[in-house]
Amino acid sequence: MPFFEQKDDINRKVDYNHSQPVSVIACFNPEGKIMPVYVSLEDLYGNICKTKIESIKYTKDGHGCTTYCCVYSNGYRKRQMNLTFFIEKHLWVLENY
């Protein structure tokens, strides 16, 4: 019997109908927690734009994932987006895009 068996029922599944995989540049804080810094978003014309995340309003730890409520600027307007990092899959997704 193996020492560690992964249980699929404890890890949240990625719902690709309500989330889109995205590229993220992230850093680690001194406690070892990962924090998103930049995200690549597609504009209306299909161009990929790197967007700086100005702040994190809150984080929510789930089963096998962490969700970040991020604030970024779109021109002169502040916007929010939810980024979720799936730990086992090493995957960032944009929720409800």
C-alpha positions, -999 to 999 in steps of 0.1 A, spaced: 0 0 0 15 34 -10 24 59 17 3 86 1 -28 82 -19 -44 112 -36 -81 115 -30 -99 132 -59 -129 140 -37 -110 165 -15 -96 185 -45 -119 209 -61 -124 203 -98 -118 230 -124 -151 241 -140 -140 253 -175 -175 266 -182 -171 294 -155 -133 298 -155 -106 305 -180 -69 294 -175 -46 324 -175 -9 331 -172 2 347 -139 35 360 -126 35 354 -89 59 358 -59 62 343 -25 61 362 7 84 355 37 59 330 51 59 310 18 25 320 6 21 326 -31 8 360 -43 -1 370 -78 16 401 -92 7 402 -129 -19 385 -150 -22 382 -188 -57 393 -200 -71 394 -235 -86 427 -246 -115 432 -270 -93 429 -301 -77 396 -290 -44 411 -278 -28 397 -247 -21 425 -221 0 421 -190 -20 436 -161 -4 446 -128 -24 435 -97 -24 465 -74 -37 448 -43 -53 417 -29 -86 424 -10 -88 390 5 -78 353 0 -99 323 5 -84 288 11 -104 260 -3 -99 223 -8 -68 221 -30 -70 257 -42 -67 293 -31 -89 321 -44 -76 357 -45 -98 388 -49 -75 411 -69 -77 448 -76 -63 462 -109 -67 494 -129 -84 495 -163 -75 530 -175 -87 552 -147 -111 527 -132 -104 502 -104 -117 467 -112 -118 434 -93 -112 399 -105 -111 365 -88 -80 344 -95 -79 308 -83 -47 288 -80 -52 250 -80 -23 237 -60 -20 201 -73 -25 211 -109 -3 243 -107 -30 261 -126 -43 297 -124 -78 304 -136 -99 336 -139 -133 329 -123 -165 341 -140 -148 357 -170 
